[in-house]
């Protein structure tokens, strides 16, 4: 898995450190079978709240979430959020594959 940290999160030492600490958990959730997957940690600020963002791509699927510093400090909570996010990506892939199969059956079948 290729993991990167954008320039914005690099300007926030606290969030960068928390994202770096969460990255091994992300790699464990994704596993070695998805070596081509890419993850990018970023930064957002909204209404005075700072967030780490995480975008995971395993072409063509892509998912994104944001995590508060408080969430990133709790290992079990981070692991749960990362599993949900990866599950969302896998569900999107499954939906795309099933839709493709249904289209193939419809195109080749009797109706």
KALIN-V882306 format. One record per residue. N is the residue number from 1. PSI is psi as a letter, one per 20 degrees, with the letter a starting at -180 (NA if undefined). OMEGA is omega in whole degrees, -180 to 180 (none if undefined). D_CENTER is the distance of its C-alpha to the mean C-alpha in Angstrom with 1 decimal. Layout:
n | psi | omega | d_center
N | PSI | OMEGA | D_CENTER
N | PSI | OMEGA | D_CENTER
//
This chain:
n | psi | omega | d_center
1 | p | 178 | 11.5
2 | o | -179 | 11.9
3 | p | 178 | 10.5
4 | r | -179 | 12.1
5 | o | -177 | 13.2
6 | r | -176 | 14.6
7 | h | -178 | 18.2
8 | g | -179 | 17.8
9 | h | 177 | 16.0
10 | h | 178 | 18.6
11 | i | 179 | 21.2
12 | n | -175 | 20.1
13 | h | -179 | 21.1
14 | g | -178 | 20.1
15 | h | 177 | 16.5
16 | g | 179 | 16.2
17 | g | 179 | 17.8
18 | g | 178 | 15.6
19 | g | 178 | 12.4
20 | h | 178 | 14.3
21 | h | -179 | 15.3
22 | i | -175 | 11.9
23 | g | 177 | 10.8
24 | h | 176 | 13.2
25 | g | 178 | 11.7
26 | g | -180 | 8.3
27 | h | 178 | 10.5
28 | g | 179 | 12.6
29 | g | -178 | 10.2
30 | g | 177 | 9.2
31 | r | -175 | 12.9
32 | i | -178 | 15.2
33 | i | 180 | 15.5
34 | l | -176 | 12.4
35 | h | -179 | 13.8
36 | i | -180 | 13.2
37 | q | 179 | 9.4
38 | q | 177 | 8.6
39 | q | 177 | 6.4
40 | p | 174 | 8.2
41 | p | 179 | 9.2
42 | a | -174 | 11.6
43 | p | 173 | 14.1
44 | q | 173 | 15.7
45 | p | -178 | 18.9
46 | p | 178 | 20.3
47 | l | 178 | 23.7
48 | i | 179 | 24.0
49 | p | 178 | 20.7
50 | p | -178 | 18.3
51 | q | 165 | 14.6
52 | p | 176 | 11.9
53 | q | 177 | 9.0
54 | p | 178 | 5.5
55 | p | 179 | 4.6
56 | p | 177 | 3.5
57 | p | 169 | 7.0
58 | n | -166 | 9.2
59 | p | 1 | 12.2
60 | j | -177 | 13.1
61 | q | -180 | 10.0
62 | p | 177 | 7.4
63 | q | -177 | 5.2
64 | q | 174 | 5.4
65 | r | 172 | 6.8
66 | q | -176 | 9.5
67 | p | 177 | 11.2
68 | q | 178 | 14.9
69 | h | 180 | 16.7
70 | h | 179 | 18.3
71 | g | -177 | 15.2
72 | h | 179 | 14.2
73 | i | -178 | 17.7
74 | o | -175 | 17.7
75 | g | -177 | 16.4
76 | h | 179 | 16.5
77 | g | 178 | 14.8
78 | g | -179 | 11.8
79 | g | 180 | 11.8
80 | g | 180 | 12.1
81 | g | 180 | 9.3
82 | h | 177 | 6.8
83 | g | 178 | 8.9
84 | g | -178 | 8.9
85 | g | 179 | 5.3
86 | h | 176 | 5.7
87 | h | 177 | 9.1
88 | g | 179 | 8.5
89 | g | 180 | 7.4
90 | h | 177 | 10.5
91 | g | 177 | 12.5
92 | g | 178 | 12.2
93 | g | 180 | 13.3
94 | g | 178 | 16.0
95 | g | 180 | 17.2
96 | g | -179 | 17.6
97 | g | 178 | 19.5
98 | g | 179 | 21.7
99 | g | 177 | 22.5
100 | g | 178 | 23.6
101 | g | 179 | 25.7
102 | h | 177 | 27.3
103 | g | 178 | 28.2
104 | g | 179 | 29.7
105 | g | 179 | 31.7
106 | h | -179 | 32.9
107 | h | -176 | 33.9
108 | i | -175 | 35.8
109 | a | -180 | 37.0
110 | i | -179 | 40.0
111 | NA | none | 38.1
//
